[in-house]
Amino acid sequence: MVVAPRVIAVATAIARLRAKLKYRLIVFELMPRESKLTELQHTVEAISGRHLHKQTFRRVVETAALVEPTGETSTATGGRPAARFRFRREVLAERPAAGRA
């Protein structure tokens, strides 16, 4: 079976993105400036190819102080308004990148 070069390129890109997700906060580069935690979780799940437990994901993100609340809510949820968050850019300065001391 012959695989088209673009299929190989997409598969390679996904593999590299998944690898970077483990050691770099790359997901925030793919997200809008402000978003809901559910949107962040769905993006991480799409990249990693794994389902994440909602409460555990939120606890990890909030404990690591990766995001801060904007004070705004989104009513487009169809239920209770969802709080909106933004990535704390200061985190990049607080945590050295992998391979850099």
C-alpha positions in Angstrom: 0.0 0.0 0.0 1.4 3.4 -1.0 0.8 6.3 1.5 0.4 9.8 0.1 3.1 12.2 1.3 0.5 14.5 2.8 -0.8 11.7 5.0 2.7 11.1 6.3 3.2 14.9 6.8 0.0 15.1 8.8 0.8 12.0 10.9 4.3 13.4 11.6 2.8 16.8 12.6 0.3 15.2 15.0 3.0 13.0 16.6 5.3 16.1 17.1 2.4 18.1 18.6 1.6 15.3 21.0 5.3 15.0 22.0 5.5 18.8 22.7 2.3 18.7 24.7 4.2 16.7 27.3 6.9 19.2 28.0 5.8 22.6 26.7 2.6 24.7 27.1 2.0 24.6 23.4 -1.8 24.2 23.8 -2.1 27.9 24.8 -0.5 28.9 21.5 -3.3 27.1 19.7 -6.1 28.6 21.9 -7.8 32.0 21.7 -6.6 34.5 24.3 -9.6 33.8 26.4 -11.6 30.6 26.6 -13.6 28.3 28.8 -11.8 25.5 30.7 -14.0 23.0 28.8 -12.6 24.4 25.5 -9.1 24.0 26.8 -9.8 20.5 27.9 -11.3 19.5 24.6 -8.2 20.9 22.8 -5.8 19.0 25.0 -7.9 15.8 24.4 -7.9 16.3 20.7 -4.2 16.7 20.5 -3.3 13.9 23.0 -6.0 11.5 21.6 -7.0 10.7 25.2 -10.1 11.4 27.3 -9.4 13.4 30.5 -11.4 13.4 33.6 -13.1 16.8 33.9 -12.5 17.5 37.6 -8.9 16.2 37.5 -8.1 18.4 34.5 -9.5 21.5 36.1 -7.7 20.8 39.4 -4.3 20.3 37.6 -4.8 23.5 35.5 -5.9 25.6 38.5 -3.3 24.2 40.9 -0.5 24.9 38.5 -1.8 28.4 38.1 -1.8 28.2 34.3 -4.9 30.3 33.9 -6.6 33.2 35.6 -10.3 34.1 35.6 -11.3 37.1 33.3 -14.4 37.8 35.4 -16.5 37.3 32.3 -18.9 34.4 31.6 -20.1 32.8 28.4 -23.8 32.2 28.0 -23.5 30.1 24.9 -23.3 26.9 26.9 -27.0 26.2 26.9 -26.9 25.8 30.7 -25.2 27.6 33.6 -22.9 30.4 32.3 -19.3 29.2 32.0 -16.5 31.3 33.5 -13.9 32.5 31.0 -10.1 32.2 31.6 -6.9 33.5 30.1 -3.5 31.9 30.1 -1.1 33.5 32.6 1.9 34.5 30.4 4.0 34.9 33.5 4.1 31.1 33.7 6.5 31.1 30.8 9.0 33.2 32.8 8.4 31.2 36.0 9.1 27.9 34.4 12.2 27.4 32.3 11.5 25.5 29.0 12.7 21.9 28.8 16.4 21.8 28.0 17.0 25.4 29.2 18.3 26.2 32.6 
